[in-house]
Amino acid sequence: MSETAKPLRILFAGTPDFAAASLQALIDAGHQVIGVYTQPDRPAGRGRKLTPSPVKKVALENNLAVYQPLNFKQAEDRQQLAALQADLMVVVAYGLLLPKAVLEAPRLGCINVHASLLPRWRGAAPIHRSLLAGDSETGVTIMQMDEGLDTGAMLLKRTCPIHSSDTSGELHDRLAIIGAQALLDSLPDISHQTITHEIQDDSQACYAHKLEKAEGLIDWQASANDIARHVKGLSPWPVAFTTLNGETLRVWYAEATAETSTATPGSVIGCDKKAIMVATGKGTVRLLKIQLPGSKAMDTSAVLNSKKELFSNGTVLGLAK
């Protein structure tokens, strides 16, 4: 790889925390970021106050010009981007599909920092889907964007092991750091136009569907391993859930054990100081962090100190009221 990048006029497009890490890395490394595209401010919090994206916050803190088109269907938005005369556009979890006119506007096109070892997981939720599928490793791919959904040529890959204890939040944070560094590592050869373009094998691709809250429902007939993976894969969003006495009980962290039980799947079979043990279709799970209705997420040990009577042996989770 070339050691240093030629000076580039870089446009950045991204929205969430994962993208903010890459933008901050570009700024810290001294690259010339001539503008930042991010999604429009959205209502957030109990007051539904319009809130800027994490990427916008980083941009404003560094006095960078910010552009927030609703989409690129308007000719003036496409023209405004082209007029910036960027050498390269870096796209990280932007959340908008870019039309051909935008993809071709920068001199060197658009590259994407994608949180998967392509072509394994294409689409909106690669981090969660890799965990839910039980993958042993994932990573980040720097990709030359084309008009398809994460189908472009691969420029650079960095792998990341998935630990059995990982939640999607923890894996997200590691991949954000890896992605930011991979982006910096790719820029010298991109700027010199010496980087290798590897075509993806479409037959190996899986689609990482966007997560829906309803996916959080725990199926206690499943195995303990599958349930624990399900819980970790959906933490901290949208969070796995079941019911307790007809009300929603959210489960933020759980681990599987090989202990067997003849109890009905979903039945509480015991508690210790740290966890609630629940029978499943195969094995048992220990619920280590939960959220009672109307309360905040807490370590199960704290819940048991005051609400242990809710989890007496034989209590069945998942029943309708």
VEXROPA-164533 format. One record per residue (C-alpha): residue in one letter; z, y, x. Coordinates in steps of 0.05 Angstrom, whole numbers, padded with zeros to 5 digits, always signed. Layout:
AZYX;...
***
This chain:
M+00000+00000+00000;S-00012+00071+00021;E+00052+00104+00044;T+00045+00171+00010;A+00009+00194-00052;K-00043+00249-00050;P-00017+00309-00090;L-00031+00294-00163;R-00028+00337-00226;I+00012+00290-00270;L+00021+00293-00345;F+00079+00252-00372;A+00084+00222-00442;G+00147+00186-00466;T+00204+00190-00515;P+00267+00147-00507;D+00318+00137-00451;F+00274+00084-00419;A+00219+00136-00409;A+00268+00190-00387;A+00286+00149-00326;S+00214+00149-00302;L+00205+00223-00315;Q+00269+00239-00276;A+00244+00195-00219;L+00178+00233-00215;I+00216+00299-00213;D+00266+00275-00161;A+00210+00249-00117;G+00177+00318-00118;H+00114+00299-00157;Q+00078+00355-00194;V+00090+00344-00268;I+00047+00396-00303;G+00069+00380-00374;V+00108+00331-00417;Y+00087+00300-00483;T+00140+00271-00528;Q+00148+00256-00601;P+00170+00311-00649;D+00245+00323-00656;R+00275+00275-00707;P+00337+00280-00753;A+00396+00243-00722;G+00470+00234-00733;R+00510+00244-00797;G+00487+00315-00805;R+00414+00293-00797;K+00404+00351-00748;L+00336+00354-00713;T+00348+00325-00645;P+00303+00327-00583;S+00283+00262-00550;P+00315+00241-00484;V+00249+00257-00449;K+00247+00327-00479;K+00318+00339-00455;V+00299+00321-00383;A+00236+00364-00388;L+00274+00425-00412;E+00328+00416-00360;N+00273+00420-00307;N+00234+00477-00339;L+00173+00435-00355;A+00124+00452-00410;V+00134+00407-00471;Y+00081+00387-00522;Q+00099+00350-00586;P+00037+00335-00628;L+00049+00291-00689;N-00010+00251-00666;F-00077+00264-00633;K-00120+00265-00695;Q-00127+00341-00691;A-00183+00364-00645;E-00140+00422-00619;D-00087+00374-00594;R-00139+00333-00555;Q-00171+00397-00529;Q-00104+00425-00506;L-00089+00362-00466;A-00158+00361-00434;A-00150+00435-00415;L-00089+00418-00373;Q-00138+00384-00324;A-00090+00329-00303;D-00107+00279-00249;L-00064+00225-00281;M-00024+00214-00345;V+00038+00170-00340;V+00056+00139-00407;V+00124+00106-00418;A+00147+00084-00487;Y+00113+00144-00519;G+00108+00112-00588;L+00038+00139-00604;L-00029+00105-00597;L-00074+00146-00552;P-00147+00154-00573;K-00203+00144-00524;A-00212+00219-00514;V-00140+00225-00488;L-00144+00162-00446;E-00206+00189-00411;A-00183+00262-00404;P-00145+00255-00337;R-00188+00245-00276;L-00154+00178-00260;G-00141+00159-00332;C-00074+00139-00361;I-00024+00088-00334;N+00033+00055-00371;V+00102+00031-00349;H+00111-00030-00393;A+00176-00070-00397;S+00146-00139-00392;L+00111-00183-00342;L+00044-00176-00377;P+00011-00209-00412;R+00076-00243-00434;W+00100-00191-00485;R+00053-00138-00511;G+00077-00090-00564;A+00136-00048-00585;A+00198-00091-00568;P+00185-00130-00504;I+00257-00127-00479;H+00288-00154-00543;R+00234-00207-00552;S+00243-00234-00481;L+00317-00245-00495;L+00307-00273-00564;A+00256-00323-00537;G+00303-00347-00483;D+00260-00325-00425;S+00292-00334-00356;E+00259-00273-00327;T+00222-00211-00347;G+00201-00148-00310;V+00158-00087-00310;T+00082-00080-00306;I+00046-00017-00286;M-00018-00020-00326;Q-00083+00020-00330;M-00088+00037-00403;D-00148+00021-00447;E-00159+00025-00522;G-00124-00042-00535;L-00049-00053-00546;D-00022-00065-00476;T-00086-00100-00456;G-00106-00059-00395;A-00113-00082-00323;M-00048-00095-00286;L-00036-00052-00224;L+00034-00073-00201;K+00090-00119-00224;R+00164-00123-00211;T+00206-00182-00235;C+00276-00181-00263;P+00320-00242-00277;I+00351-00249-00346;H+00424-00269-00340;S+00456-00313-00394;S+00506-00257-00407;D+00454-00202-00416;T+00449-00160-00478;S+00385-00123-00493;G+00421-00059-00475;E+00440-00084-00406;L+00371-00111-00393;H+00341-00045-00417;D+00381-00006-00367;R+00361-00050-00308;L+00288-00049-00328;A+00289+00027-00335;I+00310+00033-00262;I+00260-00020-00239;G+00205+00013-00279;A+00218+00082-00250;Q+00215+00054-00179;A+00153+00013-00194;L+00119+00076-00219;L+00135+00113-00155;D+00111+00053-00113;S+00044+00051-00150;L+00026+00125-00142;P+00002+00125-00069;D-00051+00072-00080;I-00070+00101-00148;S-00079+00169-00117;H-00122+00140-00061;Q-00159+00096-00112;T-00144+00034-00071;I-00099-00002-00120;T-00120-00071-00144;H-00137-00080-00218;E-00119-00149-00244;I-00148-00169-00312;Q-00098-00198-00361;D-00105-00269-00387;D-00106-00258-00462;S-00090-00331-00476;Q-00020-00320-00446;A-00003-00260-00489;C+00052-00257-00542;Y+00062-00199-00590;A+00130-00165-00587;H+00137-00143-00659;K+00178-00081-00674;L+00249-00100-00693;E+00272-00096-00765;K+00345-00091-00786;A+00338-00152-00830;E+00326-00195-00767;G+00399-00186-00751;L+00422-00236-00804;I+00457-00295-00769;D+00435-00364-00790;W+00498-00406-00780;Q+00457-00470-00787;A+00424-00453-00720;S+00453-00478-00655;A+00508-00441-00619;N+00461-00426-00562;D+00409-00396-00609;I+00461-00354-00646;A+00492-00327-00582;R+00422-00309-00556;H+00407-00276-00623;V+00470-00234-00620;K+00458-00211-00548;G+00384-00198-00560;L+00400-00150-00618;S+00457-00112-00583;P+00464-00052-00585;W+00408-00047-00638;P+00398-00067-00693;V+00461-00111-00684;A+00468-00181-00712;F+00507-00188-00776;T+00538-00236-00825;T+00584-00227-00885;L+00660-00232-00891;N+00686-00236-00962;G+00619-00209-00986;E+00619-00148-00939;T+00578-00138-00876;L+00610-00160-00811;R+00570-00139-00749;V+00573-00183-00687;W+00560-00145-00622;Y+00575-00200-00571;A+00583-00275-00575;E+00580-00335-00528;A+00564-00407-00541;T+00608-00466-00526;A+00593-00540-00525;E+00654-00555-00569;T+00633-00595-00630;S+00659-00588-00701;T+00648-00623-00767;A+00665-00559-00805;T+00613-00525-00848;P+00569-00480-00805;G+00596-00409-00810;S+00668-00433-00817;V+00724-00403-00775;I+00755-00461-00737;G+00806-00422-00696;C+00824-00360-00658;D+00851-00346-00588;K+00873-00280-00558;K+00801-00258-00544;A+00755-00291-00595;I+00743-00321-00663;M+00712-00390-00660;V+00659-00406-00712;A+00625-00472-00726;T+00548-00474-00723;G+00493-00524-00735;K+00505-00549-00664;G+00565-00528-00623;T+00610-00469-00635;V+00606-00395-00619;R+00661-00348-00596;L+00656-00279-00628;L+00680-00230-00574;K+00661-00162-00602;I+00656-00148-00676;Q+00653-00090-00725;L+00690-00094-00791;P+00663-00055-00852;G+00680+00019-00846;S+00704+00011-00774;K+00675+00018-00705;A+00655-00039-00659;M+00716-00067-00623;D+00734-00124-00577;T+00755-00182-00621;S+00823-00183-00587;A+00838-00114-00616;V+00816-00136-00685;L+00859-00198-00683;N+00920-00157-00665;S+00918-00123-00734;K+00871-00163-00779;K+00880-00235-00758;E+00893-00256-00830;L+00820-00242-00846;F+00799-00299-00800;S+00844-00357-00821;N+00818-00427-00808;G+00768-00447-00861;T+00744-00376-00876;V+00668-00382-00884;L+00624-00327-00858;G+00557-00313-00890;L+00576-00327-00962;A+00554-00280-01017;K+00610-00245-01055;
***
